[in-house]
Amino acid sequence: MKFKKKSVHIITGLGQGGAESILSKLVVKLKDENADYKQIVISLTSLDYHTEKIRLSGVEVHHVNMKGLLDLKSFHRLYKLVKKINPDVVFTWMYHANLIGGFVSKFFFRKKVIWNIHHAYVDSDSLRFPTRVIAYLCSFFSYLIPEKIIFCSSKGLINHCKIYYSKSKCIVVYNGYDENIYKPNKDQRSNLRNKFGVNDNELIIGLVARWHPVKDHYNFIDAIDIVLNKCQSNFRIIMVGEGVDESNLELVNYLKKSNLLDSFILYGMSDNVSEIYNMIDINVLSSKAEAFPNSLAESMLCGTPCVSTNVGDASVIIDKFGWVCNPLNSLDLSNSIIKSIEFIKLNGKDNIGALSRDFVSKKFNSKIMLDQFNALLKVD
């Protein structure tokens, strides 16, 4: 196929993360549905989780193996790559790529640059100090480099404008999800439950998040400890995500210390989170900080209601179809989990699950996000 134009996406890395996941799905949809633009991905770092997935879909992926801001060889590789590709528009994703990829594309080649920001809280321990410095540097360069700045959450836009990002350039484009991928599936539910010896009528509470301090797994564990002591209902608990398995001695020792190890299934990383959301009855997000948590929208599309800390746009996603509580407060989280258990016991999850799915599929559909990105490609 001969393309008329080229669209390059420069991202800090392609590991397991929310922005990386959204990008990997977006470029495939843009490739399939916009014949005018060839989609190309450049990762500032090395090969990672999403690299082969994107390549297998037919999208070109390059890596420059950058080791840091002062890696001049990698900076030169990026310069040569952008020069060779000669894109018509450059989308950059995450702070490092916004600064470095945006700088190269704008100041050396005068390209149209659009930033993507998938963080909501700059002044929090969700970001390492060097990354916070870059986030503040980007505040200054927001007036010089991008034509638009895309935030995946309204909370992110508000907080970045507070630190003087160019307000006139800021827009919100919510993450979009494919309702044909994330959907209720009874076979997935029964198959995975059979694997762990769980009956269909047993209630399972789940948390899907990679092992990272911002995800606050300890908050979830402490909340479950309270629930087990307060609630008379029997239920199972599963935690899923990169680093959340029995090889994680820090996690295992914490569970042992709380006498909870036998109560938890530590699943580890999953390449098919849809089956996890179908297996469980209540999905919990216990994070200290988020922008637009994918796990909530994905779970709701699968018909599984959620309990979440009030971080980023979590309350926007859940709306009136779940339970929201304060972050960093295991007692508050435990009370919301108990409310969800009592609700499911009394009403089942089918009705609230159907309402959740309908809400997310209408408001956060992948088609809406795709249309917004296509519109940005056309803006001169």
PLY file of the C-alpha trace (Angstrom):
ply
format ascii 1.0
element vertex 380
property float x
property float y
property float z
element edge 379
property int vertex1
property int vertex2
end_header
0.00 0.00 0.00
1.34 3.46 -0.90
0.66 6.01 1.80
0.30 9.72 1.14
1.68 10.79 4.52
3.50 9.49 7.60
2.60 9.69 11.26
5.32 8.92 13.81
4.69 8.06 17.45
7.71 8.59 19.70
7.32 7.01 23.15
9.67 6.65 26.09
9.34 2.84 26.12
7.05 -0.03 25.19
6.86 -1.92 28.48
3.70 -2.84 30.36
1.90 0.36 31.24
-1.29 2.26 30.49
0.09 4.68 27.89
2.04 1.92 26.17
-1.04 -0.28 25.98
-3.20 2.50 24.54
-0.55 3.43 21.96
-0.11 -0.19 20.84
-3.84 -0.51 20.15
-4.25 2.96 18.68
-1.56 2.64 15.98
-3.08 -0.63 14.78
-6.52 0.95 14.46
-5.08 4.01 12.75
-3.25 1.72 10.30
-6.39 -0.25 9.54
-8.78 2.68 9.24
-6.75 5.61 7.92
-5.23 4.76 4.54
-3.74 8.24 4.15
-1.15 7.83 6.91
1.54 5.25 7.48
1.95 4.67 11.23
5.48 4.31 12.62
6.53 3.86 16.25
9.87 4.93 17.74
10.77 3.85 21.28
13.51 5.84 22.97
14.56 2.72 24.88
15.07 -0.94 23.91
12.85 -3.85 22.83
10.05 -4.46 25.30
6.63 -6.01 25.95
4.60 -4.34 23.19
7.29 -4.29 20.47
6.47 -7.59 18.76
2.72 -7.14 19.20
2.89 -3.90 17.24
5.23 -5.33 14.59
3.02 -8.39 14.07
0.14 -6.05 13.25
2.17 -4.60 10.38
3.28 -1.36 12.05
6.96 -0.43 11.81
8.77 -0.15 15.17
12.23 1.32 15.83
14.27 1.51 19.04
17.10 3.98 19.71
18.26 2.35 23.00
18.66 5.63 24.84
20.28 5.30 28.28
19.60 8.81 29.53
19.18 12.46 28.59
22.93 12.83 28.02
23.19 9.81 25.69
24.32 11.80 22.66
24.79 8.75 20.43
21.15 7.75 20.91
20.09 11.37 20.44
21.89 11.32 17.09
20.23 7.99 16.18
16.84 9.59 16.86
17.82 12.63 14.78
18.80 10.42 11.82
15.67 8.30 12.16
13.30 11.28 12.14
15.23 12.77 9.21
15.00 9.52 7.23
11.30 8.95 7.93
10.42 12.63 7.33
7.01 12.42 9.04
4.14 14.81 8.45
3.06 14.71 12.09
4.77 13.51 15.25
2.89 12.28 18.31
5.06 12.02 21.40
4.06 9.97 24.44
5.18 10.51 28.05
7.44 13.21 29.47
10.87 12.06 28.22
9.57 11.53 24.68
7.64 14.81 24.79
10.84 16.66 25.61
13.42 14.75 23.54
11.26 13.58 20.63
9.45 16.88 20.53
12.69 18.89 20.60
14.26 16.94 17.72
11.10 16.99 15.59
10.24 20.64 16.14
13.57 22.44 16.26
15.56 20.40 13.75
12.84 19.51 11.26
9.98 21.94 11.96
7.45 19.13 12.23
3.96 19.32 13.64
4.23 17.87 17.16
1.43 16.70 19.43
2.22 15.70 23.01
0.46 12.93 24.93
0.48 13.03 28.74
-0.77 10.05 30.73
-0.03 11.32 34.23
-2.35 13.30 36.46
-0.13 14.14 39.42
3.26 15.76 38.89
4.03 16.49 42.55
3.64 12.94 43.86
5.80 9.90 44.46
4.19 8.31 41.41
7.03 10.01 39.50
10.74 9.69 40.24
12.47 12.99 40.94
14.31 13.15 37.56
10.99 12.58 35.77
9.36 15.36 37.81
12.16 17.68 36.71
11.47 16.79 33.07
7.74 17.31 33.62
8.45 20.84 34.82
10.85 21.46 31.93
8.04 20.43 29.61
5.92 23.15 31.17
8.28 25.76 29.68
8.61 23.97 26.35
4.83 23.50 26.08
4.73 27.04 24.65
7.37 26.25 22.02
7.14 22.63 20.87
3.62 21.13 20.62
0.68 22.36 18.63
-1.63 20.41 20.93
-1.21 18.63 24.26
-3.43 15.60 24.73
-4.34 14.50 28.25
-6.07 11.18 28.79
-7.80 12.57 31.90
-9.45 15.83 32.92
-7.60 15.64 36.25
-4.31 15.53 34.37
-5.19 18.61 32.33
-6.22 20.58 35.41
-3.11 19.67 37.41
-0.69 20.43 34.56
-2.30 23.79 33.90
-1.64 24.58 37.56
2.09 24.27 36.84
1.72 26.57 33.84
1.47 24.26 30.86
0.10 26.17 27.87
-3.60 26.09 28.65
-4.71 27.07 25.14
-3.10 23.93 23.70
-4.49 21.44 26.24
-7.29 19.06 25.34
-8.69 15.86 26.83
-8.95 12.71 24.74
-10.18 9.89 26.93
-8.73 6.43 26.43
-10.92 4.29 24.21
-11.64 0.57 24.50
-12.80 -2.10 22.07
-16.03 -3.61 23.36
-15.46 -6.64 21.12
-12.28 -7.50 23.03
-13.52 -6.68 26.52
-16.89 -8.36 26.91
-18.71 -10.80 29.20
-17.63 -14.37 28.47
-19.05 -17.27 30.47
-16.55 -19.74 29.04
-13.61 -17.63 30.18
-15.20 -17.34 33.59
-15.81 -21.04 34.05
-12.49 -22.17 32.53
-10.34 -20.00 34.75
-12.41 -20.77 37.84
-12.07 -24.49 37.15
-8.31 -24.03 36.88
-8.20 -22.75 40.46
-10.96 -24.98 41.84
-13.43 -22.14 42.36
-17.18 -22.74 42.04
-19.27 -20.40 39.93
-21.21 -19.17 42.97
-18.08 -18.35 44.99
-17.31 -14.64 45.10
-13.88 -13.55 43.88
-12.32 -10.14 44.49
-9.50 -9.20 42.15
-6.83 -6.57 41.64
-5.11 -6.20 38.26
-1.98 -4.05 38.49
1.74 -4.44 37.93
3.97 -4.41 41.01
4.76 -0.73 41.51
4.57 1.55 44.59
1.95 3.78 42.98
-0.43 0.80 42.64
-0.36 0.47 46.46
-0.85 -3.28 46.72
-0.28 -2.96 50.47
-3.37 -0.78 50.74
-5.37 -3.53 49.05
-3.91 -6.27 51.26
-4.56 -4.27 54.45
-8.12 -3.55 53.31
-8.75 -7.24 52.59
-7.41 -8.07 56.06
-10.02 -5.75 57.57
-12.78 -7.15 55.35
-11.95 -10.73 56.36
-12.25 -9.77 60.02
-15.49 -7.81 59.56
-17.37 -9.65 56.86
-19.01 -13.02 57.35
-19.03 -13.85 53.66
-16.55 -16.33 52.22
-14.67 -15.09 49.19
-11.44 -15.63 47.27
-8.82 -13.03 46.35
-6.64 -12.90 43.24
-3.91 -10.41 42.33
-2.74 -10.21 38.73
0.09 -8.26 37.14
3.75 -8.18 36.28
5.76 -8.96 39.42
2.72 -10.11 41.39
3.65 -13.75 41.88
5.35 -16.03 44.38
8.81 -15.01 43.19
8.14 -11.56 44.67
9.54 -12.16 48.16
8.61 -8.69 49.39
4.96 -9.38 48.57
5.01 -12.96 49.87
6.62 -11.94 53.16
4.05 -9.16 53.66
1.22 -11.63 53.12
2.87 -14.11 55.51
3.27 -11.41 58.14
-0.46 -10.70 57.88
-1.32 -14.43 57.86
-2.97 -13.95 54.48
-0.77 -15.90 52.07
-3.17 -18.87 51.87
-6.08 -16.53 51.11
-4.51 -15.02 47.98
-3.99 -16.33 44.47
-0.85 -14.65 43.09
-1.40 -15.03 39.36
1.45 -12.97 37.98
1.41 -11.42 34.52
-1.49 -12.17 32.18
-1.60 -11.69 28.41
-5.38 -11.94 28.50
-6.80 -9.72 31.24
-10.29 -10.08 29.77
-10.49 -13.61 31.18
-9.41 -12.28 34.59
-12.16 -9.65 34.60
-14.66 -12.33 33.63
-13.43 -14.67 36.35
-13.83 -12.17 39.19
-16.95 -10.56 40.64
-15.47 -7.33 41.98
-12.45 -5.51 40.56
-10.48 -3.30 42.96
-8.09 -0.48 42.16
-6.11 0.63 45.23
-3.68 3.11 43.65
-2.18 6.24 45.18
-2.27 7.99 41.82
-3.58 7.35 38.32
-4.60 9.38 35.30
-7.22 7.29 33.50
-7.00 3.75 34.93
-7.52 1.23 32.12
-8.36 -1.61 34.49
-11.62 0.07 35.55
-12.95 0.61 32.02
-11.82 -2.83 30.83
-13.41 -4.56 33.82
-16.69 -2.68 33.41
-16.84 -3.64 29.72
-16.54 -7.26 30.86
-19.54 -6.71 33.12
-17.59 -6.68 36.38
-18.22 -3.73 38.74
-15.36 -1.90 40.44
-14.21 -0.46 43.73
-11.60 2.27 43.31
-9.66 4.87 45.16
-10.56 8.37 44.04
-7.52 9.01 41.85
-7.31 10.65 38.44
-10.56 10.20 36.52
-11.58 7.01 38.35
-14.86 8.57 39.48
-15.57 9.69 35.89
-15.18 6.09 34.66
-17.14 4.45 37.48
-19.83 7.13 37.58
-22.76 5.63 39.57
-21.95 2.02 38.71
-19.45 1.20 41.46
-17.81 2.42 44.64
-15.18 5.14 45.11
-13.17 5.80 48.27
-10.22 7.83 49.51
-6.70 6.77 48.49
-4.08 5.75 51.08
-6.84 4.70 53.46
-7.25 0.94 53.89
-10.19 1.36 56.28
-12.12 3.43 53.74
-11.22 0.97 50.99
-12.35 -1.97 53.14
-15.72 -0.28 53.79
-16.25 0.17 50.04
-15.31 -3.46 49.39
-17.79 -4.59 52.06
-20.51 -2.47 50.44
-19.76 -4.05 47.07
-19.85 -7.58 48.55
-23.20 -6.91 50.21
-24.57 -5.44 46.98
-23.46 -8.41 44.87
-24.83 -10.89 47.43
-28.21 -9.15 47.38
-28.51 -8.23 43.70
-25.98 -10.32 41.79
-23.64 -8.64 39.32
-25.50 -9.14 36.04
-27.61 -5.98 36.16
-24.94 -3.59 37.41
-22.51 -5.32 35.05
-24.75 -4.67 32.05
-25.22 -1.03 33.06
-21.47 -0.61 33.56
-20.72 -2.07 30.15
-23.30 0.10 28.43
-21.93 3.26 30.11
-18.29 2.61 29.21
-19.04 1.42 25.66
-20.90 4.67 24.94
-18.57 7.14 26.65
-15.11 5.55 26.24
-15.37 3.66 22.98
-12.23 3.15 20.91
-14.06 4.67 17.91
-14.42 7.99 19.75
-10.68 8.11 20.54
-9.80 7.08 16.98
-11.96 9.84 15.49
-10.30 12.42 17.73
-6.81 11.32 16.72
-7.77 11.28 13.05
-9.10 14.82 13.44
-5.77 15.91 14.93
-3.92 14.39 11.98
-5.91 16.63 9.62
-5.42 19.88 11.54
-2.79 22.08 9.86
0 1
1 2
2 3
3 4
4 5
5 6
6 7
7 8
8 9
9 10
10 11
11 12
12 13
13 14
14 15
15 16
16 17
17 18
18 19
19 20
20 21
21 22
22 23
23 24
24 25
25 26
26 27
27 28
28 29
29 30
30 31
31 32
32 33
33 34
34 35
35 36
36 37
37 38
38 39
39 40
40 41
41 42
42 43
43 44
44 45
45 46
46 47
47 48
48 49
49 50
50 51
51 52
52 53
53 54
54 55
55 56
56 57
57 58
58 59
59 60
60 61
61 62
62 63
63 64
64 65
65 66
66 67
67 68
68 69
69 70
70 71
71 72
72 73
73 74
74 75
75 76
76 77
77 78
78 79
79 80
80 81
81 82
82 83
83 84
84 85
85 86
86 87
87 88
88 89
89 90
90 91
91 92
92 93
93 94
94 95
95 96
96 97
97 98
98 99
99 100
100 101
101 102
102 103
103 104
104 105
105 106
106 107
107 108
108 109
109 110
110 111
111 112
112 113
113 114
114 115
115 116
116 117
117 118
118 119
119 120
120 121
121 122
122 123
123 124
124 125
125 126
126 127
127 128
128 129
129 130
130 131
131 132
132 133
133 134
134 135
135 136
136 137
137 138
138 139
139 140
140 141
141 142
142 143
143 144
144 145
145 146
146 147
147 148
148 149
149 150
150 151
151 152
152 153
153 154
154 155
155 156
156 157
157 158
158 159
159 160
160 161
161 162
162 163
163 164
164 165
165 166
166 167
167 168
168 169
169 170
170 171
171 172
172 173
173 174
174 175
175 176
176 177
177 178
178 179
179 180
180 181
181 182
182 183
183 184
184 185
185 186
186 187
187 188
188 189
189 190
190 191
191 192
192 193
193 194
194 195
195 196
196 197
197 198
198 199
199 200
200 201
201 202
202 203
203 204
204 205
205 206
206 207
207 208
208 209
209 210
210 211
211 212
212 213
213 214
214 215
215 216
216 217
217 218
218 219
219 220
220 221
221 222
222 223
223 224
224 225
225 226
226 227
227 228
228 229
229 230
230 231
231 232
232 233
233 234
234 235
235 236
236 237
237 238
238 239
239 240
240 241
241 242
242 243
243 244
244 245
245 246
246 247
247 248
248 249
249 250
250 251
251 252
252 253
253 254
254 255
255 256
256 257
257 258
258 259
259 260
260 261
261 262
262 263
263 264
264 265
265 266
266 267
267 268
268 269
269 270
270 271
271 272
272 273
273 274
274 275
275 276
276 277
277 278
278 279
279 280
280 281
281 282
282 283
283 284
284 285
285 286
286 287
287 288
288 289
289 290
290 291
291 292
292 293
293 294
294 295
295 296
296 297
297 298
298 299
299 300
300 301
301 302
302 303
303 304
304 305
305 306
306 307
307 308
308 309
309 310
310 311
311 312
312 313
313 314
314 315
315 316
316 317
317 318
318 319
319 320
320 321
321 322
322 323
323 324
324 325
325 326
326 327
327 328
328 329
329 330
330 331
331 332
332 333
333 334
334 335
335 336
336 337
337 338
338 339
339 340
340 341
341 342
342 343
343 344
344 345
345 346
346 347
347 348
348 349
349 350
350 351
351 352
352 353
353 354
354 355
355 356
356 357
357 358
358 359
359 360
360 361
361 362
362 363
363 364
364 365
365 366
366 367
367 368
368 369
369 370
370 371
371 372
372 373
373 374
374 375
375 376
376 377
377 378
378 379
